[in-house]
Amino acid sequence: MSNTEAHPAEVGCGAREKGTPAAGVEILTAREVPLGGPRAMTVRRTLPQRARTLIGAWCFADHYGPEAVSESGGMNVAPHPHIGLQTVSWLFSGVIEHRDSLGSHAFVRPGEVNLMTGGRGISHSEVSTPDTTVLHGVQLWVALPAEHRDTAPDFQHHVPAPVALDGGEARVFLGSLAGDTSPVDTFTPLLGAEVTLAPGAAVTLDVDPGFEHGVLVDTGDVRVDGTAVRPAGLAYAAPGRHTLTLTNESSGTARALLLGGPPFDEELVMWWNFVGRTHDEIAAARTDWENESERFGRVEGYPGDRLPAPVLPNATLSPRRNPAPQVW
């Protein structure tokens, strides 16, 4: 699912909150965001926020569920557009049907990754399948660097094999970790992996010291290099580490997503489902969508209307960037 808020705010790469440690591990807490569209969902958003809006090129993280579809109605996100980013869909339970304007028709299942490149323009729909009883997963965005932000749209699907760890297991869906490398193409170096930890286990992972990392905890009480992270929290670890230790203090299995990449120092404007560099670029994309321009194509097979674009705020959207990271 995408950012289908009825009244999305401008998102910039803002400054670090006062009092937050300059190095080490920071804890980012999620805020609940009700999404619009034909069927509303509430998600826990950990990126972007004032304390930190980028980890590497990762610029958006929504964490949702587990929710009973019989009560919530599941996911039904009508066709909507994207520019300047890649969407990364990862599920823990349930199945989502994906259709896009390239003609791709695929399913997102637990342990499988769908990566869609918006580039200069794409549209897609996402609907949970009728046999889905519990929906639980994350939706992530990756900002495309300036030289590739107008690249051709694309769609990739990959099923990573589980990699055994001493005390857990990893599934590497982007980049490299624990001797495994994903074949999925990205435009900046990235790491994306699901890590599960046995009860009481501590797993030390070799990581790229040039990367900053985020650990989004799904289940269990986890410590990241000794710092406690509750479920739905995201731990930020500054560059400079050669290892990262995840400890499960729970009596059951813990699960987290490990995200990483080199600091992304470009200025961005994020609004609705668009990632750009200027107000005019965002406004032009909105106009193209509302005018049903061929830029975004058509999604075939979705039984309903496409999503209208929200009204732009009565102010100029300003590009901003993350503060320069301090090495741990």
C-alpha positions in Angstrom: 0.0 0.0 0.0 1.1 3.6 -0.6 0.6 6.9 1.1 -3.1 7.3 0.4 -3.7 9.9 3.2 -6.6 12.2 2.3 -4.6 15.2 3.3 -0.9 14.4 3.1 1.6 16.9 4.6 4.8 17.9 3.0 7.6 15.8 4.2 11.2 17.2 4.2 14.4 15.8 5.5 14.4 17.6 8.8 16.8 18.2 11.6 17.6 15.9 14.5 15.4 16.4 17.6 17.1 18.2 20.5 18.4 15.9 23.1 18.9 12.9 20.7 22.3 11.4 20.9 24.6 12.5 18.1 26.0 9.0 17.7 25.3 5.5 19.0 21.7 4.2 18.7 18.6 6.5 18.5 15.1 5.2 19.0 12.4 6.5 16.6 8.9 5.8 17.8 6.1 5.3 15.3 3.0 7.4 14.9 -0.4 6.1 13.8 -1.5 7.4 10.4 -5.0 6.7 9.0 -4.9 6.2 5.3 -7.7 7.2 3.0 -9.0 5.5 -0.1 -12.0 3.3 -0.6 -11.0 1.3 2.5 -9.2 3.0 5.3 -6.3 1.4 7.2 -4.3 2.6 10.1 -0.5 2.1 9.8 2.4 2.8 12.2 4.8 5.2 10.4 8.4 5.3 11.5 9.9 7.1 8.5 9.7 9.9 7.7 9.6 11.9 11.0 11.2 15.0 12.4 14.0 13.2 14.1 15.1 11.4 11.0 13.5 11.1 7.6 16.1 9.0 5.8 18.2 5.9 6.5 20.4 5.5 3.5 18.0 6.0 0.6 15.1 4.5 2.7 12.7 7.4 3.0 9.4 5.8 4.0 8.4 2.9 6.3 4.8 1.9 7.2 4.3 -1.1 9.5 0.8 -2.5 9.7 -1.1 -5.4 11.4 -1.5 -8.1 12.4 -5.2 -7.2 11.7 -8.1 -9.4 11.1 -9.5 -8.8 7.7 -13.0 -9.8 8.9 -12.9 -6.7 11.1 -10.9 -4.2 9.0 -12.0 -5.1 5.5 -8.4 -5.7 4.4 -6.5 -3.7 1.9 -8.1 -2.2 -1.2 -5.9 0.6 -2.6 -7.2 1.8 -6.0 -4.8 2.7 -8.8 -2.5 5.6 -7.8 0.7 7.1 -9.2 4.4 7.3 -8.2 7.5 9.2 -9.3 11.1 9.3 -8.2 11.1 6.2 -6.0 11.1 2.5 -5.6 8.4 0.8 -3.5 9.3 -2.3 -1.6 6.5 -4.6 -0.3 7.2 -7.2 2.4 4.6 -9.3 4.2 4.6 -11.4 7.4 1.1 -12.8 6.8 -1.6 -12.5 4.2 -1.4 -12.1 0.4 -1.7 -8.9 -1.7 -2.5 -8.7 -5.4 -0.5 -6.2 -7.3 -1.3 -4.7 -10.7 0.5 -1.9 -12.4 0.5 0.1 -15.6 3.4 -1.9 -17.1 1.0 -4.9 -17.2 2.5 -6.6 -14.2 0.1 -8.9 -12.3 1.8 -10.4 -9.3 1.2 -11.4 -5.7 3.0 -10.4 -2.6 3.3 -13.3 -0.2 5.2 -13.7 3.2 8.9 -14.1 2.6 8.7 -12.7 -1.0 9.6 -9.2 -2.1 8.0 -7.0 -4.8 10.1 -4.0 -5.8 8.5 -1.5 -8.2 10.4 1.4 -9.7 8.3 4.5 -10.2 11.0 6.5 -12.0 9.4 9.0 -14.4 6.0 7.6 -13.7 4.0 4.5 -12.9 0.6 3.6 -11.4 -0.5 0.5 -9.5 -3.2 -1.0 -7.3 -2.9 -3.2 -4.2 -5.7 -5.5 -2.9 -5.6 -8.2 -0.3 -6.8 -11.5 -1.6 -10.2 -13.0 -0.6 -8.5 -15.9 1.3 -6.4 -13.5 3.4 -7.6 -13.6 7.0 -4.8 -11.7 8.7 -2.9 -8.9 7.1 0.6 -8.0 8.5 3.6 -6.4 6.8 5.5 -3.3 5.9 5.5 -0.9 3.0 8.9 0.8 2.3 10.1 3.4 -0.2 13.5 4.1 -1.5 14.4 7.5 -2.9 16.0 7.4 -6.4 19.1 9.6 -6.7 18.8 12.6 -9.0 20.6 11.1 -11.9 18.1 8.2 -12.0 14.9 9.8 -10.8 13.5 9.8 -14.3 14.5 6.3 -15.1 12.0 3.9 -16.9 9.5 2.3 -14.6 10.1 -1.4 -13.7 8.9 -4.3 -11.6 10.9 -7.1 -9.9 9.9 -10.1 -7.8 12.3 -12.2 -5.7 12.0 -15.0 -3.1 15.0 -15.0 -0.9 16.2 -18.3 0.6 16.5 -18.4 4.4 20.0 -18.0 5.7 20.9 -19.7 9.0 22.4 -17.6 11.7 23.8 -18.6 15.1 20.6 -18.1 17.0 18.3 -17.0 14.2 17.6 -16.7 10.5 17.8 -14.0 7.9 16.0 -13.4 4.5 18.0 -10.9 2.5 15.6 -9.2 0.0 18.0 -6.3 -1.0 21.8 -6.0 -0.8 24.1 -8.4 1.0 24.1 -9.9 4.5 25.4 -13.1 6.1 26.9 -14.4 2.9 23.8 -14.0 0.8 23.2 -11.4 -1.9 19.8 -10.4 -3.4 19.7 -10.1 -7.3 17.1 -7.3 -7.1 18.5 -4.1 -8.7 18.6 -0.8 -6.9 20.1 2.6 -7.8 22.1 3.1 -4.6 23.7 0.6 -2.3 21.1 -0.8 0.1 20.5 -3.5 2.6 17.0 -4.9 3.4 16.6 -8.1 5.4 14.1 -9.8 7.7 15.9 -11.2 10.8 14.3 -13.6 13.2 15.9 -14.4 16.6 15.3 -17.4 18.8 14.2 -16.8 22.4 17.1 -15.3 24.4 19.5 -15.4 21.4 22.1 -12.7 20.6 23.1 -12.5 16.9 26.1 -10.4 15.8 26.0 -9.4 12.1 28.9 -8.1 10.0 27.7 -4.9 8.4 29.2 -2.3 6.1 30.8 0.5 8.2 29.9 3.0 5.4 26.2 2.3 6.0 23.8 3.8 8.5 21.3 1.2 9.7 17.8 1.0 10.9 16.2 -1.9 12.9 12.4 -1.9 12.8 11.1 -4.3 15.4 8.0 -6.3 14.5 7.7 -8.7 17.4 9.6 -9.3 20.7 11.8 -7.1 22.9 15.0 -6.6 21.1 18.2 -4.8 22.0 20.3 -3.2 19.2 23.9 -2.9 20.4 22.5 -2.9 24.0 19.8 -0.3 23.4 16.2 -1.6 24.0 13.7 -1.4 21.2 10.1 -2.1 21.7 7.8 -3.6 19.0 7.0 -1.0 16.3 10.0 1.1 17.3 12.9 1.7 14.9 16.5 1.9 16.1 18.9 4.1 14.1 22.6 3.2 14.1 25.1 5.7 12.8 27.8 4.8 10.2 31.1 3.4 11.5 30.0 0.0 12.8 31.6 -3.2 11.4 29.1 -5.3 13.4 25.6 -4.9 14.8 24.3 -7.1 17.6 20.6 -7.9 18.0 19.5 -9.5 21.2 16.1 -11.1 21.8 15.1 -10.6 25.5 11.7 -12.3 24.8 10.5 -15.7 25.7 9.3 -16.2 22.2 10.8 -15.6 18.7 11.6 -12.0 17.9 11.4 -10.5 14.4 12.8 -7.3 12.9 13.7 -5.7 9.6 17.3 -4.5 9.1 17.6 -1.6 6.7 20.7 0.2 5.6 22.6 2.2 3.1 25.2 5.0 2.8 23.9 8.4 3.9 21.8 10.0 1.2 22.7 13.7 1.1 20.4 15.0 -1.7 17.6 17.4 -1.0 14.1 15.9 -1.5 10.5 17.0 -1.6 8.1 14.2 -0.6 4.3 14.7 -1.0 1.6 12.2 -1.4 3.1 9.4 -3.5 5.7 11.5 -5.2 9.4 12.0 -4.4 10.9 15.0 -6.3 13.3 17.9 -5.9 11.1 21.0 -6.4 7.5 22.1 -5.8 7.0 22.5 -9.6 8.1 18.9 -10.2 5.5 17.7 -7.7 2.8 20.0 -9.0 3.4 18.8 -12.6 3.2 15.2 -11.6 -0.1 15.9 -9.8 -1.5 17.7 -12.9 -0.4 14.8 -15.2 -2.2 12.3 -12.9 -5.4 14.4 -12.7 -5.4 14.9 -16.5 -5.0 11.1 -17.0 -1.7 11.7 -18.9 -0.1 8.7 -20.5 2.9 9.3 -18.3 1.3 7.1 -15.6 -0.4 4.6 -18.0 -3.4 2.6 -16.9 -3.9 -0.3 -14.5 -6.0 -3.0 -16.1 -8.1 -5.4 -14.1 -8.8 -3.3 -11.1 -12.6 -3.3 -10.5 -13.1 0.4 -9.7 -12.0 4.0 -10.2 -8.5 5.3 -9.6 -7.6 7.5 -6.7 -7.9 11.3 -7.2 -4.9 13.4 -6.1 -5.3 15.4 -3.0 -5.2 19.2 -3.2 -1.7 20.7 -2.9 -1.1 22.8 0.2 -1.4 26.6 -0.2 2.3 27.0 0.2 5.5 26.2 -1.7 6.9 22.7 -1.0 10.5 23.2 0.1 13.3 20.7 -0.5 15.2 19.6 2.6 17.8 17.1 3.5 18.8 14.9 6.5 21.4 16.3 8.8 24.9 15.1 8.1 25.4 11.8 10.1 28.0 11.6 12.8 30.1 8.5 12.7 29.7 6.1 15.7 
